[in-house]
């Protein structure tokens, strides 16, 4: 399995499953019923290859009050199916 994590836009269908899963989770968190305008900053992957994905995503443009009410969670199975993941 390649360890090179640099991808071109033409290789987007070859992203590791964990990265696809993280992307879907972030997307679903941003598309929740509450209308939040959240900017995303730096993504820091804390896990190693072969381990369950653990990552931190910096949220920008969020007040302290808004940050305390944001609850990240995985997307539904339907969201994964729609995203072809």
N, C-alpha and C positions, 0 to 999 in steps of 0.2 A: 504494500500500500504506500503510495507516495506521501512524503511528509511536507512537500512544498505547498504552502498555503496561499500562493499568489494565483489568482484566477483572472482570466480575461472574460469579457462579457459573453464571448462565444462558448465558454465552458461552464456557464451558469447551471446547466443541467447536470454537471458532474460534481456539484458541491457535496461535501460530506453530509450524511444524514443528520448528524447533530447540528450542523450549521443551518440546514433547511428547517429543522425542528425549532431552533432558536428564532429564526426569521419568522416562522409562522406564529410563534408565541408572541413575539414583539408586535407583529402586525395585528393579531387578535386583541392584544392589550390596548392598542391604540384605536381600534375600531369598536370599543365597547360602547354601551348605550349612552354613557355620559360623554359629552362633547369636550374632550381635552385637546388643547393645542400643545403638544409636548415635542420639544426638540430632542433628538438623540445625539449624544456625543460619542466619546471613546468607548469601544467595546474591548473589554479585557477578558480573555479566556483563562480561567483558573485551573482547568483540568488538563490532563495529558492525553495523548493519543491512546485510544483503547479504553479510556475511562468514561463514565457518564459525564455529559457536558455540564460544566459549571462555568458561568460567565457573569460579568457585571456590565451593565450598560449605563453610561452616564446620561442622566436626564438634564437637559438644559431648558431654559425658559420656563421654569416651574417654580412657583412660590412655595414657601415652607408649608403653608396650609394645603395647597394642592398636592404636594409630595406626600403628605401624611394620609391622603385619601386614595392614592393610587395603589391598587392591588394587582400585581402582575400574576398571571396564571397561564397555563397551557391552553391552547385553542381547543375547540371541540373537534371530534372526529370528522364532522362534516366540513369544517374549515380546512383540515388537512386534505380531505378528498377534493375539495374545490381547488386547492392550490397544487394538486397533483403530487402530493408528498406521501 
